[in-house]
């Protein structure tokens, strides 16, 4: 399964929060932002910090997407 962080970026727009503000409030580096933009793995403690900074739950910032192989297996 792949992870998509589109919900995170939509939430940031809704709250008018910049990447710099998220990094400052969440206490993490720009490397995490880069990983999020690329839909790469991000450690659970970073996800927790993001949720705290945005006052939301995990399902508000990420979603799991079945990759093509998994879709074919279910068909």
TORFIDO-251234 format. One record per residue (C-alpha): residue number from 1; residue in three letters; x, y, z. Coordinates in nm, 3 decimals. Each point is the difference from the previous one (the first is absolute). Layout:
@num:NUM | residu:ALA | east:X | north:Y | up:Z
...
This chain:
@num:1 | residu:UNK | east:0.000 | north:0.000 | up:0.000
@num:2 | residu:UNK | east:0.109 | north:0.349 | up:-0.077
@num:3 | residu:UNK | east:-0.059 | north:0.303 | up:0.220
@num:4 | residu:UNK | east:-0.133 | north:0.333 | up:-0.122
@num:5 | residu:UNK | east:0.040 | north:0.320 | up:0.201
@num:6 | residu:UNK | east:-0.233 | north:0.210 | up:-0.219
@num:7 | residu:UNK | east:-0.235 | north:0.040 | up:0.294
@num:8 | residu:UNK | east:0.283 | north:0.157 | up:0.200
@num:9 | residu:UNK | east:0.070 | north:0.262 | up:-0.265
@num:10 | residu:UNK | east:-0.371 | north:0.081 | up:-0.037
@num:11 | residu:UNK | east:-0.028 | north:0.038 | up:0.377
@num:12 | residu:UNK | east:0.301 | north:0.233 | up:0.007
@num:13 | residu:UNK | east:-0.162 | north:0.216 | up:-0.270
@num:14 | residu:UNK | east:-0.328 | north:0.008 | up:0.193
@num:15 | residu:UNK | east:0.184 | north:0.114 | up:0.313
@num:16 | residu:UNK | east:0.223 | north:0.243 | up:-0.189
@num:17 | residu:UNK | east:0.313 | north:-0.173 | up:0.131
@num:18 | residu:UNK | east:0.334 | north:0.006 | up:-0.182
@num:19 | residu:UNK | east:0.258 | north:-0.277 | up:-0.003
@num:20 | residu:UNK | east:0.224 | north:0.213 | up:0.220
@num:21 | residu:UNK | east:-0.279 | north:0.045 | up:0.256
@num:22 | residu:UNK | east:-0.074 | north:-0.373 | up:0.000
@num:23 | residu:UNK | east:0.369 | north:-0.083 | up:0.051
@num:24 | residu:UNK | east:0.029 | north:0.250 | up:0.285
@num:25 | residu:UNK | east:-0.318 | north:-0.108 | up:0.176
@num:26 | residu:UNK | east:0.068 | north:-0.371 | up:-0.057
@num:27 | residu:UNK | east:0.368 | north:0.020 | up:0.084
@num:28 | residu:UNK | east:0.137 | north:-0.186 | up:-0.302
@num:29 | residu:UNK | east:0.232 | north:0.071 | up:-0.294
@num:30 | residu:UNK | east:-0.058 | north:0.090 | up:-0.363
@num:31 | residu:UNK | east:0.097 | north:-0.359 | up:-0.084
@num:32 | residu:UNK | east:-0.337 | north:-0.114 | up:0.135
@num:33 | residu:UNK | east:-0.181 | north:0.249 | up:-0.225
@num:34 | residu:UNK | east:0.193 | north:-0.133 | up:-0.300
@num:35 | residu:UNK | east:-0.095 | north:-0.358 | up:0.091
@num:36 | residu:UNK | east:-0.366 | north:0.101 | up:0.034
@num:37 | residu:UNK | east:-0.001 | north:0.175 | up:-0.339
@num:38 | residu:UNK | east:0.140 | north:-0.316 | up:-0.160
@num:39 | residu:UNK | east:-0.249 | north:-0.224 | up:0.185
@num:40 | residu:UNK | east:0.293 | north:-0.184 | up:0.159
@num:41 | residu:UNK | east:0.003 | north:-0.178 | up:0.335
@num:42 | residu:UNK | east:-0.017 | north:0.231 | up:0.302
@num:43 | residu:UNK | east:0.051 | north:-0.135 | up:0.351
@num:44 | residu:UNK | east:-0.300 | north:-0.021 | up:0.230
@num:45 | residu:UNK | east:0.148 | north:0.249 | up:0.247
@num:46 | residu:UNK | east:0.018 | north:0.259 | up:-0.280
@num:47 | residu:UNK | east:-0.360 | north:-0.074 | up:-0.097
@num:48 | residu:UNK | east:-0.097 | north:0.048 | up:0.364
@num:49 | residu:UNK | east:0.176 | north:0.340 | up:0.008
@num:50 | residu:UNK | east:-0.175 | north:0.108 | up:-0.318
@num:51 | residu:UNK | east:-0.338 | north:-0.100 | up:0.143
@num:52 | residu:UNK | east:0.078 | north:0.194 | up:0.318
@num:53 | residu:UNK | east:0.108 | north:0.307 | up:-0.199
@num:54 | residu:UNK | east:-0.318 | north:-0.009 | up:-0.212
@num:55 | residu:UNK | east:-0.229 | north:-0.114 | up:0.284
@num:56 | residu:UNK | east:-0.130 | north:-0.296 | up:-0.198
@num:57 | residu:UNK | east:0.003 | north:-0.379 | up:-0.029
@num:58 | residu:UNK | east:0.210 | north:-0.224 | up:-0.223
@num:59 | residu:UNK | east:-0.285 | north:-0.061 | up:-0.244
@num:60 | residu:UNK | east:-0.021 | north:0.378 | up:-0.050
@num:61 | residu:UNK | east:0.351 | north:0.016 | up:-0.148
@num:62 | residu:UNK | east:0.065 | north:-0.328 | up:-0.179
@num:63 | residu:UNK | east:-0.170 | north:-0.279 | up:-0.185
@num:64 | residu:UNK | east:0.110 | north:-0.340 | up:-0.118
@num:65 | residu:UNK | east:-0.026 | north:-0.070 | up:-0.371
@num:66 | residu:UNK | east:0.001 | north:-0.356 | up:-0.135
@num:67 | residu:UNK | east:0.266 | north:-0.042 | up:-0.266
@num:68 | residu:UNK | east:-0.081 | north:-0.160 | up:-0.336
@num:69 | residu:UNK | east:0.108 | north:-0.352 | up:0.105
@num:70 | residu:UNK | east:-0.231 | north:0.004 | up:0.302
@num:71 | residu:UNK | east:-0.289 | north:0.125 | up:-0.214
@num:72 | residu:UNK | east:0.048 | north:-0.286 | up:-0.247
@num:73 | residu:UNK | east:0.013 | north:-0.255 | up:0.284
@num:74 | residu:UNK | east:-0.343 | north:0.117 | up:0.121
@num:75 | residu:UNK | east:-0.163 | north:-0.010 | up:-0.343
